[in-house]
Amino acid sequence: MLKDYEFWFLVGSQTLYGPEVLDTVARRAAEMADKMNASGLLPCKLVYKTTVKSNQEIAETVREANYDPKCAGIITWCHTFSPSKMWINGFVDLQKPYCHLATQYNREIPNEEIDMDFMNLNQAAHGDREHGFIAARLRMPRKVIAGYWEDEDVQMRLGSWMRAAVGVMFSRSLKVMRFGDNMREVAVTEGDKVEVQIKLGWQVNTWPVGKLVETMDKVTDEEIDALMGCYCQQYDMATDDLETVRYQAREEIAMKKMLDAEGCKAFSNTFQDLYGMRQLPGLASQHLMAQGYGYGGEGDWKVAAMTAILKAMSEGQTGGTAFMEDYTYNLNPDATYSLGAHMLEVCPSVAAERPRIEVHPLGIGDREAPARLVFEGHAGKAIVVSLVDMGGRLRLIVQDIEAVKPILPMPNLPVARVMWRALPNLTTGVECWITAGGAHHTVLSYDVTAEQMKDWARMMGIEYVHIGEDTTVEKLEEQLFLNDLAWKLR
């Protein structure tokens, strides 16, 4: 999917300097785009589009970008001095993510070469500051990246922002399929579906479980055989109850058919609405997530959508992204950890080793014992993400964590599990999470970063709260108080 998008490189200048300078600017801009693409550090293609020199030219290019489905954002740079009042009309109309790359063609000031001709041609320091003012004056959501364009860290930051921008494009066309309603009386699975479609683009609708059962009844043995072959290739079959595993395959095939027919990339269900089904989809949901679909338990369509978005942002990376839930704590002062898991549905993309297919009773839902993937998550730095509806606005909460190899084998816990140390520490992190209103369902990702989620939230125009190494309850309470005041004024 990342390769389906491109980013337009618009370079600012003006006609004051004559055609020779403009030819040089265009040639250098094209060279910069080619070299950055060749570095392999950008997940999407950077396309040098044009050197813009007038209000009309900028406005026309922005309109073209808005309506081009391949264009996921624009990246600007002012090689010379670009009087940025002429960017106003275009910026006012811009509907795509925007990054300002503050750089210059030459790495160093050339002692012998520098003269007034050089100064007129190389005015990035001048032009980028004029350009920055107008974006600040317009209160534009933007990313500013400063540094030399050939440096690896600059290109990596640009690539990271591209992934966040692709997350925006994915979000704006995202459809979520709800199989039935949500679990009764669960507060955080509720939310304003009209508001999320206005702000985030999501189309969230419900399909009856009976429709899923009808689709399951039409699945053929040949289709199930083929999927069972995939299961055996990817996972260890640690059960003799193959009929139960085949039933999960039937569920997965039917859900995928319905999702694909409606163009949905995320789904939710609940163990309280399984009418006509023999098992709650466990292995079925996990294997769908491994293919990039988002999932939310108990009817939590918000976390289902966010799981799909983070998977889209992290395409091609190998750390993994999964639907997650904090289950219990280890409060020993020498080993304070959260244990994350769910009844069944944790994505195998985060597994440390090859997952096992096992069959165990579930204990809730009043259905047959379902097959599921059992594994431990791998160690590494990660984040957990929660989107909550605060009534009047959406709040994105991101917490930094450090995943570890589980400190206990837990042989009688037949679910996938991840253990982590929350930052800044377990108790402070829990106090901050609860203070901010973070949900019990989250998305855990080893690939997506807090900075990328901040960029995504800024582009989407929603509140962002970050809990990290330096966070204290007092600082967070002050931030939330100021956020409340700021959002009331919007």
N, C-alpha and C positions, 0 to 999 in steps of 0.2 A: 504493500500500500504506500509506503514512503516514496517509492520510486515513481508513483503516479503523480506526485506533486513537484512543483518547481517554485523557486523564489526569484522575484524580479529584482535586479540590481539597477537602481536608478541613480544616476550621477548628476549632481547639480552644477550648473555653470551659467554663463550668460554670453551674449553676443559681443560684449564690450571689448573682448580680447582678440577678436578676429578669427577667421576660419582656421588658421594654422594651429592656434592654441586648442581650438575645439577638436580638430582632428587628432591632436596628441592626446587630449583627454579621453576621447572615444577609444583610441587604440590601447591606451593604458588600462582603461576600465575593462575592456574585453580580455586583455592579458591577465588581469587580476582574477577575473571570474574563471578563466580557463585553469590557472594554476591552483586556485582554491578547490576547484572541482577535482583536479588531478591528485590532490593531496590524500584523498580517501577519508578525510575527517568530516566531511559534510554528508549527512544522510540523504539529502535531496539535492537536485541540480540547482546551481546558481546560474541564472540566465542574465547576462548583460543585456538589458532591454534598450536603453537609450540614454543619451545625455540631454537632460531637459533644460530649456533656456527661457521659457515663458509661461505665463499663467495658463494660457490655452493648452499648451503642450502638456503641462503637468496634469491639468484637469482631464484631458482626453486619455492620458496614460492610466490615471487612477480609475477612471470609469471602465477602461478595458480590463484592468486587473480585477475590479469588483465582479465582473461578469465572466471571467475566465475560470472555469472549474478547476483547472490544473494549477492556477496560481494560488499558493497558500500564504503569501505575504510579500511585502516589499521591504527591501533593504536599501537605504539611501546613504550616499556619501557625497560630500561637496569637495571635489578636487580643487576647484578655484573658488572664488567668492561668488556664492549664489544668493542674490538678494531674496530672502525667504518670504517676503510679503507675497511674492508671486506663487508660493506654495499653498496659500491659505485655502483657496477654493478646492483644490485637490485634496488637501488634508481634511477639510470639513466633510467631504464626500467619501473618504476612504472607509471601506468596510472590511478590509483584510488586516491581519496582524502587521505591525510595523516595527522595524529595528533600525536604529541609527548607528551605522558603523563609522566611528570617528577615527580615521586613520590618515595616512598619506602614502603617496606612491614610493617615495624614497625613504629608506630607513634613517639615514643620517643627513645632517646639513653638510653639503659639499663645500669645503673651504675655498677652493679655487674657482669653482663653477658658479657660485652664488652671485647673482647680480640682479638688477631690476626685472629683467626678462624672466629669470628663474622665480623671483618673488611673485610676479604676476601669474605665472603658471601654477605654482605650488602654494596655494592659499588655503589648504585644508583647515589649518588651525583657525583661520579667520572665518571661512565659510561654514565650518561645522558649528561654531559658536552662534553665528547668526541663525543657523538652521535649528539649533537646539532651543533658542529662545522662542521661536514661533511655535514649536511643538509644546513647550511649557505654557505659553500664553493660551494655546487652544486646549490645555488640559488633556492632551492626547495620551491614551495608554500606549506605552512604548518601551522598548528595551534599548539601552545605550551601551555599546561595547566599544571601548577605546583600546588602542594598541596597534602594533604593526601587523598588517594584514597577512604577511607570510608566516608569522609566529604560530606555533602549534596551539598555544593556549588560547589565542584569539579565535582561531578557526574552530577549536573545540567548543568554545563558548557560543560561537555562532551556530554550530551544529546542534548544540543543546537547545538553543532557542528555537531552531527549526522544528525540533521534535515537539516542543510545546505548541508551536503554531499549527503543526499537523493535528495535534490533539484538539485544537479549536475547530479546524475544518471537519474533523471526524465528529466532534460533538454536535456541530450545527446540522448534521444530516443523520444523527443517530435515532434509531427506532428501538424501543424497548417493548418486548412482549411479556405481558403478565399472564401466567397460567393461573387463573382464578384471582382472588383478592389477597390481602395481606393477613398475617396472623392477627387474630382478634386482640384488641387492647394494647398492641405494641405501638408506642408513641412515635419512635423515630422512623418507622417504616411509612408513616403518613407524610404528606407534603403537597404543595401546590403544583399540580402538573401544568397548569396554565403558565405559572411564573417560570418554571424551568424551560418551557418551550420558548417563552419570550426571551429569557436571558441566555439559555444554553443551547437552544435549538432542538431539544429532545422531544420526540413524539412518544408518549407513554400511553399504551392502550391495553385492554384486557381481552383475552381469548378464553372461552370456557374450557374447563378441563375435559368436558365431554368431547370437544372437538379434537383434543389431543388423543383421547382414547380411540376415537374413530380412525384417526391417522395411524395409530399403533396397530390397529386390527388389519390394516392394509399392508403392513410391512411383510416382506416375503422371507422365507427361510434362506434364500440365496443372499439377500442383503445382510441378514444377521450373520451368516457364515463369513462373509467378507469382512465385516467389522470385528468378528471374533478373531480373525487372522491378524488384524491390526493390533488388537489387545495383546495377543501373544507375542507379537514382535516388540512391543513397547514396554510391557509389564510382565512380572512373574505371576503365573497363575497359581496362587497359594490356596486353592480350594478345589474340591472334587464336585462341588455343586454347580456344574456348568449350566444347568437350566436357569438358575438364578442369574448368572452372568448373562446368559442369552436374553433374559427379560430386560436387563439393563440396556443391552444393545438395541433391543426393540424400542425402548423408550428414547434412547439417543437418536436413532434414525428418524423417528417420528418428530421429535422436537426440532431437529436440524431441518427437516423438510418444511415445517411450519415457519421456522425462523427465516430460512432462505426465501421462501415464497413471498413473505411480507417484507423482505429486506431488513430484518431486525438483526442487530449484532449484540443484543443483551436480552436476558430473560430473568424472571423471578418465579418462584413457586412457594408453596407452604405445605407442611405436613398436615395442616388442618383442612386442606382441600385436595383430596386425592380420590374423588368419587370415580369409581370404575377402574382404578389402578391397583395393582397388587403390591407395588413397592414405591417408596419415595425414590426418585432418581438420585442416585449417589455417584457411582461410576459414570453414569450417563452424563451428569452435570460436570464432573471433573474432566472427562475427556473432551467435552465441548469447550470448556475453558482453555484447555491445552491447545485448542485450535484458534483461539483468539476471541471467543465469545465471552461477554461479561455475564456474571451471575450474582444474584442476591437471594439469600434465604429469608424465610418468613414473609415473602412478598416485598422485600426491600428493593424497590426499583431504582432508588438513588445510588446504592452501592453497586447494583448490577451495571448501571450506566458508567459509573466511575471506573469499575474494573475494566470494562471494554475500552474506555478512553486511555487509561494507563497502559494497557496492552498495545494499543495502536501507537502511542508515543514511544514505546520501548521496542518496537519491532526490530528484529535482527540482533538484539542483545540477549544475553544468555543467563542473566541472574534469576529472572522469573518474576512474575506478578500474579497475585492470587487474592481471591475473596478470603477474608479472615475475620476472626472474632477473638477478643480476649476472653479466656475461659476461667483461669485461676492463677493465683500468684504463689511464688515461693518467697516467703517473707523472712527467711533466715538472713540476719544482717551480713553474713559473709557471702551470701549467694542470693541476691534479690533479682528475681526474674519473673516475667510474664510467660504464661503458657498459652499460646494461640492455637486454636483448632476450630472445628465445627462438627456438627453431627456426622456429616459425610463429605461436604463439598469444599475441599481445598484443592487448588490447582496443582497438578504434579510438576509444573514448570519450576517450582521452588524446591524440589526434592534433592536431597544430598546424594542419594543412591537410587537404583532402579526400584520403582514402587511395586508393591505386591497387591494383587487382587484378592480380597478376602470377603467372606460372608459372615456377618454377625447380626444378632438381634439389635433393633434400634431402641426399643423401649418407649417410643412415642409414635403417634401416627396410626396405631392400630392396623398395621399392615405386615406383610411378610418381612423377614430379615433380608435387607438389601445388600448387594455386592457394593464394595467401595475400594478405593485405592488407599493403602496404608503406607506411610513413609514418614521420615523425619526431614525437616527443612534444613538447608545448609547454613553454615555460618557466614557472616558478612554484614557490612553496613547496609541499612535499608531505611525505608520510611513506612509509616502507616498513615492513611488518608481517610478522612471522613467529611462528607458533605451533609450539612444539616440545614433544615428550613427554620429560620428564626422568626418567621411571621413578619413579612414585609421585606425580607432580604435572605439571601443564601450565604452561608458561612462555610468556607473550606478550611478545615483544620488538618495540619500536617505535623507529625511528630517524628523526630529522628530516633532510630533504634539501632542496636547492635545485636544481630542474631548470633546465637551460639549453638553448638551441639547440645541437645538436651542433656541435662546433668543426671537424669534418671532414665532407665530403660522403659519404665511404665508398660510392662508386658501385657497388662489387662486392659489397656486403653486402645481399642481397635480403630483408631482414626488417624488421619494425617495430622501432624502437629509441628509447630515451630516454636522455639523458645528464644526469648530475647531480653536484653537489658534496655529498658526505656531510658531516654535522656530527658533531663540531666541525671536523674536517678529514678528508681521505681516509684517511691512515694510522692516525690515532688511532681513527677510526670503524671501520675494518676490524679493528683490534686489539680494540676493545670488542665488536664484533659476534661475532668468533670466540670471544672469552673467554666471552661469554654463551651460546654455542652456537646462534647464529642460523643458520637453514637457508639454502641457496642459492636456494630458491624463496621469493618474497615476494608480498605484495599492495602495489601502489603506489597511493596515492590523493592527489589534489590537494584533495579535499573533506573527508575525515574528518581529524580532528585527533588529536594525541597525547593531549590531555585527554579526548576522547571515548573513545579506546581504554582509557585508564586507568579511566574510569567503567565501561566495559563489563566490563573484567577484574575490577573490584571487585564488580560485581553478580553476576558468574559465579563468584566465589570462586576465582580463579586468580592465579598470580604475574604481576607486571607489571614489566618492565624498560624504562627509557627512556634512549636515547642522544641527547643534544642538544648545544647550543652549549657548555654548561658541563661536560660529562662528561669525566672523565679516566679512564685505565685504573686508576689507584690507587683512585679513588672507586668505580668500578664493581666492582672486585674486592672491596672492603669491603662494598658492598651485596649482592653475590652470596653472600658468606660469611655475612652476617647473615640473608639470606633462607633459606639452607640450614638454619640453626639454627632459625629461626622455623617453617619448614614441617615440620621434624622433630617439633616439639612439637604440631602440629595433630592 
